[in-house]
Amino acid sequence: MQRAAILAAAALLTLAAATEGAYAARHDSIPKYVSGAVADKARPDADRERDANRKPAETLAFAGVKPGDWVLELAPGKGYFTRLLSAVAGPDGQVSVYTVGAPPKPDAPPPPVVAIAADPHYSNVKVTLQRLVDVKPTNSFDVVWTTQNYHDFHNLSDPGIATLNHAIFESLKPGGTYFVLDHRAEAGSGARDTNTLHRIDEEAVKKEVEAAGFVLVGESDILRNKDDPHTAKVFDGSIQGHTDQFILKFRKPKQ
């Protein structure tokens, strides 16, 4: 009995050491400019409260965003990642925001990202309230970034998803990254649930983006939730904030 207890204790110590080592390895792989951006005291408390579920440090590190990058963000929402991207890109970089669908009407309240861009702390954030497909920047950006919104691009009649992905391809420098994070739908469902559950099948995303000329170079499961049945709307209280999400990293070929 004593020998069994000793062996059991040794096994637990070994497991604890391995777990601690794996944890340290994960965090050692996160660049200081990323961890510094997440720790920035200028971030709103509401953003910090979402960090446990959104894992921004791991997400940014996987995407490969770095100081000096020019980042194009599409559909920034309230600016959760806008602030983080601004801090990572730094004074030598820039975060540009364009609209995807119709620009806001003149009498409509400005989107939240306008206030972020007006804050001197985020002076490298530039907002253009025009559609990307109309402005048509060419070979301008190191990264195009969109999170939890690709499915909504399907819900626009203009531009179509193929037109938008082509515009994104053209806007990137050769070798640039197209980063897509979204809520996972039932496998094989394609774009069926984009307007109802606000989810999309990741395989459909891969096919659409690759059809624009991109190459898939990375996938991450850091936001995977195998307990999500993929049947509830992402805003449903039973799953909101804990949806099963996929992360895809595409690259524009250098040639």
C-alpha positions in Angstrom: 0.0 0.0 0.0 2.8 2.4 0.9 4.6 1.7 -2.3 1.4 2.3 -4.3 0.9 5.6 -2.5 4.5 6.7 -3.3 4.1 5.8 -6.9 0.8 7.6 -7.1 2.3 10.7 -5.5 5.2 10.6 -7.9 2.8 10.3 -10.9 0.9 13.4 -9.7 4.1 15.4 -9.3 5.2 14.4 -12.7 1.9 15.4 -14.2 1.9 18.7 -12.3 5.4 19.4 -13.6 4.4 18.5 -17.2 1.3 20.7 -16.9 3.3 23.6 -15.5 6.0 23.2 -18.2 3.4 23.2 -21.0 1.8 26.3 -19.5 5.1 28.0 -19.3 5.9 27.0 -22.9 2.7 28.4 -24.1 3.3 31.8 -22.4 7.0 31.9 -23.3 5.9 31.7 -27.0 3.8 34.9 -26.7 5.9 37.9 -27.7 6.4 40.7 -25.2 4.7 43.2 -27.5 1.6 41.0 -27.5 1.5 40.4 -23.7 2.2 44.2 -23.3 -0.8 45.0 -25.5 -3.1 42.8 -23.5 -1.8 44.3 -20.2 -2.3 47.9 -21.5 -4.1 49.8 -18.7 -5.9 51.9 -21.3 -8.1 48.9 -22.2 -11.6 49.2 -20.9 -12.7 46.9 -18.1 -15.4 45.4 -20.3 -12.7 44.2 -22.7 -10.5 42.8 -19.9 -13.5 40.8 -18.6 -13.8 39.1 -21.9 -10.1 38.0 -22.1 -10.6 34.7 -20.4 -13.0 33.6 -23.1 -11.4 35.3 -26.1 -7.7 34.5 -25.3 -6.3 37.6 -27.1 -2.6 36.9 -26.4 -2.7 33.4 -27.9 -4.9 34.7 -30.8 -2.6 37.6 -31.6 0.5 35.4 -31.3 -0.9 32.8 -33.6 -1.9 35.5 -36.2 1.7 36.8 -36.2 0.8 40.5 -36.0 4.0 42.4 -35.1 5.2 46.0 -34.5 5.3 48.0 -37.7 2.6 46.1 -39.4 -0.1 47.8 -41.4 -3.3 46.1 -40.4 -6.7 46.3 -42.2 -9.5 45.4 -39.8 -13.0 44.6 -41.1 -16.1 44.9 -38.9 -14.4 45.9 -35.7 -17.6 46.0 -33.6 -16.9 47.9 -30.3 -13.1 47.7 -30.9 -12.0 44.8 -28.7 -9.3 43.8 -31.1 -8.8 47.3 -32.6 -7.2 48.5 -29.4 -5.0 45.4 -29.1 -3.9 45.6 -32.8 -3.1 49.3 -32.3 -0.9 48.5 -29.4 0.9 45.6 -31.2 1.4 47.6 -34.5 2.9 50.5 -32.5 3.9 53.9 -33.7 5.5 52.5 -36.8 2.4 50.6 -37.8 -1.2 51.4 -38.5 -4.7 49.9 -38.0 -7.0 50.9 -40.8 -10.7 50.3 -40.7 -13.0 50.2 -43.7 -16.7 49.3 -43.9 -17.8 46.2 -45.7 -21.5 46.9 -46.3 -23.1 50.3 -46.9 -21.4 53.2 -45.0 -23.4 54.6 -42.1 -26.0 57.3 -43.0 -25.0 60.9 -42.3 -27.6 61.2 -39.5 -26.7 57.8 -37.9 -24.5 57.6 -34.8 -20.8 57.0 -35.7 -19.5 53.5 -35.2 -17.6 53.0 -31.9 -14.3 52.7 -33.7 -14.5 56.4 -34.6 -14.2 57.3 -30.9 -11.2 55.0 -30.6 -9.4 56.6 -33.5 -10.0 60.0 -31.9 -8.3 58.9 -28.7 -4.6 60.0 -28.7 -3.6 56.7 -27.1 -4.7 55.0 -30.4 -3.3 57.6 -32.8 -2.3 54.9 -35.3 -6.0 53.9 -35.9 -7.4 55.3 -39.1 -11.1 55.0 -40.0 -12.4 55.3 -43.5 -16.2 55.2 -43.6 -16.2 53.8 -47.2 -16.5 50.3 -48.4 -13.3 48.4 -49.0 -14.5 47.3 -52.4 -15.0 50.9 -53.5 -11.7 52.3 -52.1 -9.7 49.3 -53.6 -6.4 49.7 -51.8 -3.7 47.6 -53.5 -0.7 45.8 -52.0 -1.0 48.1 -48.9 -1.4 45.8 -45.9 0.5 43.2 -44.0 -2.6 41.7 -42.3 -6.3 41.7 -43.0 -8.1 40.9 -39.8 -11.7 39.9 -39.0 -13.1 38.2 -36.0 -16.6 36.7 -35.5 -17.9 38.5 -38.6 -17.1 36.5 -41.7 -20.5 34.8 -41.5 -22.1 38.3 -41.7 -20.4 39.1 -44.9 -22.6 36.4 -46.4 -25.7 38.3 -45.3 -24.9 41.2 -47.6 -26.3 41.3 -51.1 -23.6 43.7 -52.1 -20.7 43.0 -52.2 -20.9 39.3 -52.7 -18.4 37.2 -50.7 -16.3 36.4 -53.8 -16.0 40.1 -54.6 -15.0 40.9 -51.0 -12.4 38.2 -50.8 -10.9 39.4 -54.1 -10.7 42.9 -52.7 -9.0 41.6 -49.6 -6.5 39.7 -51.7 -5.7 42.8 -53.7 -5.3 45.0 -50.6 -2.6 42.7 -49.1 1.1 42.9 -49.8 2.5 39.7 -51.4 3.1 37.3 -48.5 0.5 39.1 -46.4 -1.9 37.4 -44.0 -5.7 37.1 -44.0 -6.9 36.2 -40.5 -10.4 34.8 -40.0 -12.0 33.8 -36.7 -15.6 32.9 -36.5 -18.3 30.9 -34.8 -18.4 27.3 -36.0 -21.5 25.8 -37.6 -22.5 22.2 -38.0 -20.1 20.4 -40.2 -21.2 20.3 -43.8 -23.8 23.1 -43.4 -21.9 25.6 -45.6 -23.4 29.1 -45.3 -26.9 27.8 -44.2 -26.7 29.3 -40.7 -25.1 32.7 -41.3 -28.3 34.7 -41.0 -30.1 32.6 -38.4 -27.5 31.2 -35.9 -24.7 33.6 -37.0 -22.4 30.7 -37.6 -20.6 29.3 -40.6 -19.0 26.0 -41.6 -15.2 26.5 -41.6 -14.8 24.3 -44.6 -16.9 26.7 -46.6 -14.7 29.5 -45.5 -11.6 27.7 -46.6 -13.0 27.0 -50.0 -14.2 30.6 -50.5 -11.0 32.2 -49.4 -8.8 29.8 -51.3 -10.9 30.5 -54.4 -9.7 34.1 -54.2 -6.1 33.0 -54.5 -5.1 32.5 -50.8 -3.2 29.6 -49.3 -4.3 28.2 -46.0 -1.1 28.2 -43.8 -2.5 27.7 -40.2 -5.4 26.6 -38.1 -5.8 26.9 -34.3 -8.2 25.2 -31.9 -7.5 27.5 -28.9 -11.2 28.6 -28.9 -12.6 25.1 -29.5 -15.6 24.1 -27.4 -16.6 20.5 -28.1 -19.6 20.9 -25.8 -21.2 23.5 -28.2 -23.9 21.6 -30.1 -23.9 24.2 -32.9 -27.7 24.5 -32.8 -28.1 27.7 -30.8 -27.8 31.3 -32.0 -24.5 32.7 -30.8 -26.3 35.3 -28.8 -28.4 32.7 -26.9 -27.7 32.9 -23.1 -26.9 29.1 -23.1 -23.8 29.6 -25.3 -23.0 33.3 -25.6 -19.3 33.9 -25.0 -18.5 30.2 -25.1 -19.2 29.2 -28.7 -17.1 26.8 -30.6 -14.9 28.9 -32.8 -12.4 28.3 -35.5 -9.3 30.3 -36.4 -7.8 30.2 -39.9 -4.7 31.9 -41.2 -4.3 32.4 -45.0 -1.5 33.9 -46.9 -1.3 35.8 -50.2 1.4 34.1 -52.2 4.6 36.1 -52.7 4.6 35.4 -56.4 
